[in-house]
């Protein structure tokens, strides 16, 4: 749990620095790719954690079967 907390804390710190730089430079797109990668990584990790141990969320989860062949 502390590993997740540390990783999230670092991600938040980076996002806050990006936001400050955007305000300072008046460039709203500054760091967009980095922001996207941080958020996508955390959402993917969260999804994997939930699927590994859904706990109370299990009743609300729906697994989709994706047909990978055309």
C-alpha positions, 0 to 999 in steps of 0.5 A, a space after each residue: 500500500 505504501 508503494 501505491 501511495 508513494 507512486 501516486 504522491 509523485 504523480 500528483 507532484 509532477 502534475 502540480 508542477 506541470 499545472 504551475 508551468 502552464 500558468 506561468 507560461 500561459 501555455 495550456 498544452 504544455 506537458 500534455 503528453 506527460 500528463 496523459 501518460 501519468 493518468 493512463 498508467 494510474 488508471 491501468 494500475 487501478 484496473 489491474 488491481 481491481 480485476 485481481 481482487 475486486 472485493 466489494 466491487 465484484 457484484 458491479 463488474 461486467 467482463 466483456 469478451 472482445 472478438 479480436 478476429 475480424 
